[in-house]
Amino acid sequence: MAEMMNEDRVQRLLELAMKIRSGQADKEYIESFNDDLEQVGPQEVMEIEFRQLNQGIESTEVLTYLDKLIHLFHKGLSKKTWKEPEPGTFLGVLRAENDELRKRMQEIKQILKKKNISADRPLLIDKISALMEIEKHYLKKENILFPYMEKKQDRFLGLSIMWELHDVSKKSIQSVLADLKDGDDQKLNSDIGKMFFNLIGLTQKEEWILFPSAIEMFTEEEFQEMLHQSFEYGFSFIEAPAIMEELEAKETKPSWTEWSYQTDTGSLSYEQLTMLLSNLPIDLTLVDENNKVRYFSKPKERFFPRSAAAIGRDVSQCHPPQSVGKVLEILESFRRGEKDIARFWIRIKGRLLLIQYFALRDTKGDYKGVLEASQDITEIQELEGESRLVDWKN
């Protein structure tokens, strides 16, 4: 049964959150909210976080007092019962990944209890490096579950706060690895504590708030769609569910028999256009004039996995919170006609990527959106001299 929102409770707990933010909530004041804290539900917590963002509070600031709030909300959240997801379903897979993460964290804890860092350093580096596989779990949330939820209700736009927590968790793993490799054992003790707190704390937030909220929102068919899209990102610590073949059999294939793209420079069938876009060594995403994602290509080599859940999503929800402001700034400069192109290059997994934004304008010069093009230019950058067509050999 779907959780009923209590508007009065939400308003009162929002007031509590604001007092905690400003440092004005003493013990006596907090205790005056005990009845609300013992009854608060997952959807209400989502609403409270969303309203904080709506008041102009940045998600990075919310993080500074979020754990205090969740600690207080735990009184009510821990009492709530929710329908556990079935194994092999989308939420069941996310839950299984959390279970495996906890097992691996426990293994690391047992190694640390021996208090022999020098001897166990290689083993710890290996075990903690493997934790970075949690990124696949986070990507499925960011690119599948979050957009599905955002389309259902505005309150789920507050999930950008959880996206920030993903980045915090990944950085905490990287900090521990750096300490181990640098031999900084004093800093290591502090960073390991933060890593455990961040990773385990995030699984709790998922299982107390996110999953119970999500399971009320979607049909079995929608969860099947999410599971299907999960294969685009892979799975953390677990084997892929054994139902991919069944899902593929249900997938409908588009028909191109009566469709063609006609221009004064030629015509293409649907199949030809699809092959053209899929074989370009460029990852393309088209965002319309309303900042909504309308299309993305599926080249053979992709550095930024995407799924169908992105279609129709506001571009502000498609980027990590810390970079959203800059993305919107670029789009506004395009909209005002001040710029037509923005270009960046970054290194990912040892490869050099060129990322370009191109303003799209119609024949009247009116802004119609932006094309994002990402390309691996590692080999291109290394080119020297010439290699002519006549030099080609089979």
C-alpha positions as CSV (number, residue, x, y, z in Angstrom):
1,M,0.0,0.0,0.0
2,A,1.4,3.4,-1.0
3,E,2.6,5.6,1.8
4,M,0.2,8.5,2.7
5,M,2.0,11.9,3.0
6,N,1.3,13.9,6.1
7,E,1.7,17.6,5.0
8,D,1.7,19.0,8.5
9,R,4.4,16.5,9.6
10,V,6.5,17.4,6.5
11,Q,6.3,21.1,7.3
12,R,7.2,20.6,10.9
13,L,10.2,18.4,10.1
14,L,11.3,20.8,7.4
15,E,11.4,23.5,10.1
16,L,13.5,21.1,12.2
17,A,15.9,20.6,9.3
18,M,16.3,24.3,8.8
19,K,17.1,24.8,12.5
20,I,19.7,22.0,12.3
21,R,21.2,23.6,9.3
22,S,21.6,26.9,11.2
23,G,22.9,25.2,14.3
24,Q,19.9,26.4,16.4
25,A,18.4,23.0,17.3
26,D,19.3,22.0,20.8
27,K,18.4,18.7,22.5
28,E,15.2,20.1,24.0
29,Y,14.0,21.6,20.7
30,I,14.7,18.3,18.9
31,E,12.8,16.3,21.5
32,S,9.7,18.4,20.9
33,F,9.5,16.7,17.4
34,N,9.7,13.1,18.8
35,D,6.1,12.2,17.7
36,D,6.9,13.3,14.1
37,L,10.3,11.6,14.1
38,E,8.8,8.3,15.2
39,Q,6.2,8.4,12.4
40,V,8.1,9.9,9.4
41,G,8.1,7.7,6.3
42,P,10.4,7.4,3.2
43,Q,8.3,9.5,0.9
44,E,8.1,12.3,3.5
45,V,11.9,12.3,3.9
46,M,12.2,12.6,0.1
47,E,9.8,15.6,0.2
48,I,11.7,17.3,3.0
49,E,15.0,17.0,1.0
50,F,13.3,18.3,-2.2
51,R,11.9,21.3,-0.4
52,Q,15.3,22.2,1.0
53,L,16.6,22.3,-2.6
54,N,13.6,24.4,-3.7
55,Q,14.5,27.0,-1.1
56,G,17.8,27.5,-2.9
57,I,20.0,25.4,-0.6
58,E,22.7,23.6,-2.6
59,S,22.9,19.9,-2.4
60,T,26.6,20.2,-1.2
61,E,25.4,22.2,1.8
62,V,22.6,19.7,2.6
63,L,25.3,17.1,2.8
64,T,26.9,18.9,5.7
65,Y,24.0,18.2,8.0
66,L,22.3,15.3,6.2
67,D,23.6,12.6,8.5
68,K,22.2,14.4,11.5
69,L,18.8,14.4,9.9
70,I,18.9,10.8,8.9
71,H,20.0,9.8,12.4
72,L,16.9,11.5,13.7
73,F,14.6,10.2,10.9
74,H,15.9,6.7,11.7
75,K,13.4,6.4,14.6
76,G,10.5,6.4,12.2
77,L,12.1,4.8,9.1
78,S,13.3,1.7,11.0
79,K,9.7,1.0,12.1
80,K,8.3,1.1,8.5
81,T,7.7,-2.2,6.8
82,W,7.9,-2.4,3.0
83,K,7.5,-5.1,0.4
84,E,10.9,-6.7,-0.1
85,P,11.9,-6.9,-3.7
86,E,12.0,-10.4,-5.3
87,P,15.4,-11.8,-6.2
88,G,16.3,-11.1,-9.8
89,T,14.1,-8.0,-10.1
90,F,15.6,-4.6,-10.6
91,L,15.4,-3.6,-6.9
92,G,16.3,-7.2,-6.0
93,V,19.5,-6.8,-7.9
94,L,20.3,-3.5,-6.3
95,R,19.6,-5.1,-2.9
96,A,21.8,-8.1,-3.7
97,E,24.7,-5.7,-4.7
98,N,24.4,-4.0,-1.3
99,D,24.5,-7.4,0.5
100,E,27.7,-8.3,-1.4
101,L,29.2,-4.9,-0.6
102,R,28.6,-5.5,3.1
103,K,30.2,-8.9,2.9
104,R,33.3,-7.4,1.3
105,M,33.4,-4.6,3.8
106,Q,33.3,-7.2,6.6
107,E,36.2,-9.1,5.0
108,I,38.2,-5.9,5.0
109,K,37.3,-5.3,8.7
110,Q,38.6,-8.7,9.6
111,I,41.9,-8.0,7.9
112,L,42.2,-4.6,9.7
113,K,41.5,-6.3,13.1
114,K,44.9,-8.1,12.8
115,K,46.6,-4.7,13.0
116,N,49.4,-5.7,10.7
117,I,49.1,-3.1,7.9
118,S,52.6,-3.6,6.7
119,A,52.2,-7.3,5.9
120,D,48.6,-7.0,4.8
121,R,49.1,-3.9,2.6
122,P,49.0,-5.7,-0.8
123,L,45.9,-7.7,0.2
124,L,44.1,-4.5,1.5
125,I,45.0,-2.7,-1.8
126,D,43.5,-5.6,-3.7
127,K,40.3,-5.8,-1.6
128,I,39.7,-2.1,-1.4
129,S,40.4,-1.5,-5.1
130,A,37.7,-4.1,-5.9
131,L,35.2,-1.9,-4.0
132,M,35.3,0.6,-6.9
133,E,33.0,-1.9,-8.7
134,I,30.2,-0.2,-6.7
135,E,30.3,2.5,-9.4
136,K,28.1,0.2,-11.6
137,H,25.5,0.2,-8.8
138,Y,25.6,4.0,-8.6
139,L,25.4,4.4,-12.4
140,K,22.2,2.2,-12.5
141,K,20.6,4.5,-9.9
142,E,21.7,7.7,-11.5
143,N,20.8,6.8,-15.1
144,I,17.8,4.4,-14.6
145,L,16.1,4.6,-11.3
146,F,16.5,8.3,-10.7
147,P,15.0,9.4,-14.1
148,Y,12.1,7.0,-13.7
149,M,11.3,8.4,-10.3
150,E,11.8,12.1,-11.4
151,K,9.2,11.5,-14.1
152,K,6.7,10.3,-11.5
153,Q,6.8,13.1,-9.0
154,D,8.8,16.4,-8.6
155,R,9.9,15.5,-5.1
156,F,12.3,12.9,-6.5
157,L,14.4,15.7,-8.0
158,G,15.9,15.8,-4.5
159,L,17.7,12.6,-5.5
160,S,20.5,14.9,-6.6
161,I,21.6,14.8,-3.0
162,M,22.1,11.0,-3.2
163,W,24.1,11.5,-6.4
164,E,26.4,13.7,-4.4
165,L,26.8,10.9,-1.8
166,H,27.8,8.5,-4.6
167,D,30.8,10.9,-5.4
168,V,31.6,11.2,-1.7
169,S,31.7,7.4,-1.4
170,K,33.9,6.8,-4.4
171,K,36.3,9.5,-3.3
172,S,36.6,7.9,0.2
173,I,37.7,4.6,-1.5
174,Q,40.3,6.5,-3.5
175,S,41.6,8.2,-0.4
176,V,42.1,5.0,1.4
177,L,43.9,3.5,-1.6
178,A,46.2,6.5,-1.8
179,D,47.0,6.2,1.9
180,L,47.9,2.5,1.4
181,K,50.1,3.2,-1.6
182,D,51.8,6.2,0.1
183,G,52.4,4.3,3.4
184,D,50.6,7.1,5.3
185,D,49.2,4.8,8.1
186,Q,48.2,7.7,10.4
187,K,45.9,9.2,7.8
188,L,44.8,5.7,6.8
189,N,43.0,5.1,10.1
190,S,40.9,8.2,9.7
191,D,40.1,7.6,6.0
192,I,39.2,4.0,6.5
193,G,36.6,5.1,9.1
194,K,35.2,7.6,6.7
195,M,35.0,5.0,3.9
196,F,33.1,2.6,6.1
197,F,30.8,5.3,7.3
198,N,30.1,6.6,3.7
199,L,29.6,3.2,2.0
200,I,27.5,1.5,4.7
201,G,25.6,4.8,5.4
202,L,24.6,5.0,1.7
203,T,23.3,1.4,1.7
204,Q,21.1,2.3,4.7
205,K,19.8,5.4,3.0
206,E,18.9,3.3,0.0
207,E,17.2,0.6,2.0
208,W,15.4,2.9,4.5
209,I,14.3,5.6,2.0
210,L,15.0,5.0,-1.7
211,F,13.9,1.4,-2.3
212,P,10.8,1.6,-0.1
213,S,9.8,4.8,-2.0
214,A,10.5,3.3,-5.4
215,I,8.7,0.0,-4.9
216,E,5.5,1.9,-4.4
217,M,5.8,3.9,-7.6
218,F,6.2,1.4,-10.5
219,T,4.4,-1.5,-12.2
220,E,6.1,-4.9,-12.7
221,E,6.5,-4.0,-16.4
222,E,8.3,-0.7,-15.5
223,F,10.7,-2.6,-13.2
224,Q,11.3,-5.1,-16.1
225,E,12.3,-2.2,-18.3
226,M,14.7,-0.9,-15.7
227,L,16.2,-4.4,-15.3
228,H,16.7,-4.6,-19.1
229,Q,18.5,-1.2,-19.2
230,S,20.7,-2.4,-16.3
231,F,22.8,-4.5,-18.7
232,E,24.1,-1.3,-20.3
233,Y,25.9,-0.6,-17.0
234,G,26.8,-4.0,-15.6
235,F,26.5,-5.3,-12.1
236,S,28.5,-4.8,-8.9
237,F,29.9,-7.9,-7.2
238,I,27.2,-10.2,-8.5
239,E,26.6,-12.3,-11.7
240,A,24.2,-10.8,-14.2
241,P,20.6,-11.9,-13.7
242,A,19.9,-15.0,-15.8
243,I,16.8,-13.5,-17.5
244,M,18.5,-11.3,-20.2
245,E,17.5,-13.6,-23.0
246,E,13.9,-13.5,-22.0
247,L,14.0,-9.7,-21.9
248,E,15.6,-9.5,-25.3
249,A,12.9,-11.7,-26.8
250,K,10.3,-9.2,-25.6
251,E,12.2,-6.2,-27.1
252,T,10.4,-4.8,-30.1
253,K,12.5,-4.1,-33.2
254,P,11.6,-0.9,-35.2
255,S,10.4,-1.2,-38.7
256,W,12.2,0.8,-41.4
257,T,10.4,-0.7,-44.5
258,E,8.3,2.4,-45.1
259,W,10.5,5.1,-43.7
260,S,13.2,7.2,-45.4
261,Y,15.1,10.4,-44.7
262,Q,14.9,12.7,-47.8
263,T,17.1,15.7,-48.4
264,D,18.5,17.5,-51.4
265,T,21.9,15.8,-50.8
266,G,20.4,12.3,-50.8
267,S,18.1,9.9,-49.0
268,L,18.6,7.2,-46.3
269,S,16.4,4.4,-45.1
270,Y,15.8,4.1,-41.4
271,E,18.2,1.1,-41.4
272,Q,20.9,3.1,-43.2
273,L,20.5,6.1,-40.9
274,T,20.7,3.9,-37.8
275,M,23.9,2.2,-39.1
276,L,25.4,5.6,-39.9
277,L,24.9,7.0,-36.4
278,S,25.9,3.7,-34.7
279,N,29.2,3.4,-36.6
280,L,30.4,7.0,-36.2
281,P,33.3,6.9,-33.7
282,I,31.5,9.6,-31.7
283,D,29.0,9.4,-28.9
284,L,26.2,11.9,-29.7
285,T,23.5,13.3,-27.5
286,L,20.8,15.8,-28.6
287,V,19.1,18.1,-26.1
288,D,16.2,20.2,-27.3
289,E,15.5,23.9,-26.7
290,N,13.7,23.1,-23.5
291,N,16.8,21.3,-22.1
292,K,15.2,17.9,-22.5
293,V,17.2,14.9,-23.8
294,R,15.7,13.8,-27.1
295,Y,18.2,11.3,-28.5
296,F,21.5,9.6,-27.9
297,S,23.5,7.4,-30.3
298,K,24.9,3.9,-29.4
299,P,28.4,3.7,-30.9
300,K,30.4,0.5,-30.5
301,E,32.8,2.2,-28.1
302,R,31.1,4.2,-25.3
303,F,32.7,6.1,-22.4
304,F,29.4,7.4,-21.0
305,P,26.8,4.6,-20.8
306,R,23.2,5.7,-21.2
307,S,19.9,4.0,-21.2
308,A,16.4,4.8,-22.5
309,A,15.5,6.3,-19.1
310,A,17.4,9.4,-20.1
311,I,15.0,10.3,-22.9
312,G,12.8,13.2,-21.8
313,R,15.0,13.9,-18.8
314,D,16.0,17.4,-18.0
315,V,19.7,17.9,-18.8
316,S,20.2,19.4,-15.3
317,Q,19.4,16.0,-13.9
318,C,21.8,14.1,-16.2
319,H,25.1,15.5,-14.8
320,P,26.7,15.3,-11.4
321,P,25.5,18.1,-9.1
322,Q,28.9,19.8,-9.0
323,S,28.9,20.3,-12.8
324,V,25.3,21.1,-13.4
325,G,25.8,24.9,-13.0
326,K,28.5,25.0,-15.7
327,V,26.4,22.9,-18.1
328,L,23.4,25.3,-17.7
329,E,25.7,28.3,-18.1
330,I,26.9,26.9,-21.5
331,L,23.4,26.3,-22.7
332,E,22.3,29.8,-21.7
333,S,25.2,31.3,-23.6
334,F,24.0,29.3,-26.7
335,R,20.4,30.3,-26.2
336,R,21.4,34.0,-26.0
337,G,23.5,33.6,-29.2
338,E,26.8,34.5,-27.4
339,K,28.5,31.2,-28.2
340,D,28.0,28.4,-30.7
341,I,30.6,25.8,-29.4
342,A,32.2,24.7,-26.1
343,R,35.1,22.3,-26.1
344,F,36.7,20.3,-23.3
345,W,39.1,17.3,-23.1
346,I,39.6,15.0,-20.2
347,R,41.4,11.7,-19.4
348,I,39.3,8.7,-18.5
349,K,40.9,5.2,-17.9
350,G,44.1,6.3,-19.7
351,R,42.2,7.6,-22.8
352,L,41.9,11.2,-23.9
353,L,38.4,12.3,-24.6
354,L,37.3,15.3,-26.6
355,I,33.8,16.6,-25.5
356,Q,32.2,19.3,-27.6
357,Y,28.9,21.1,-27.3
358,F,27.4,22.6,-30.5
359,A,24.5,25.0,-30.6
360,L,21.7,23.9,-32.9
361,R,19.8,26.7,-34.8
362,D,17.1,26.6,-37.4
363,T,17.2,28.5,-40.7
364,K,16.0,31.6,-39.0
365,G,18.9,31.4,-36.4
366,D,16.6,30.5,-33.5
367,Y,18.1,28.3,-30.9
368,K,16.8,24.7,-31.1
369,G,19.0,22.9,-28.7
370,V,22.5,21.5,-28.3
371,L,24.4,18.5,-29.7
372,E,27.0,16.9,-27.4
373,A,29.7,15.0,-29.2
374,S,32.3,12.9,-27.3
375,Q,35.2,11.2,-29.1
376,D,38.2,9.2,-28.0
377,I,41.1,11.1,-29.6
378,T,44.0,9.2,-28.0
379,E,45.2,7.7,-31.3
380,I,44.4,10.8,-33.3
381,Q,46.5,13.0,-31.1
382,E,49.5,10.6,-31.7
383,L,49.3,10.9,-35.5
384,E,52.5,12.1,-37.3
385,G,53.5,12.5,-40.9
386,E,51.0,11.2,-43.5
387,S,49.2,8.0,-44.4
388,R,47.7,8.3,-47.9
389,L,44.9,6.2,-49.4
390,V,47.4,4.7,-51.9
391,D,49.4,3.4,-49.0
392,W,46.5,1.3,-47.6
393,K,47.2,-2.5,-47.5
394,N,44.6,-5.3,-46.8
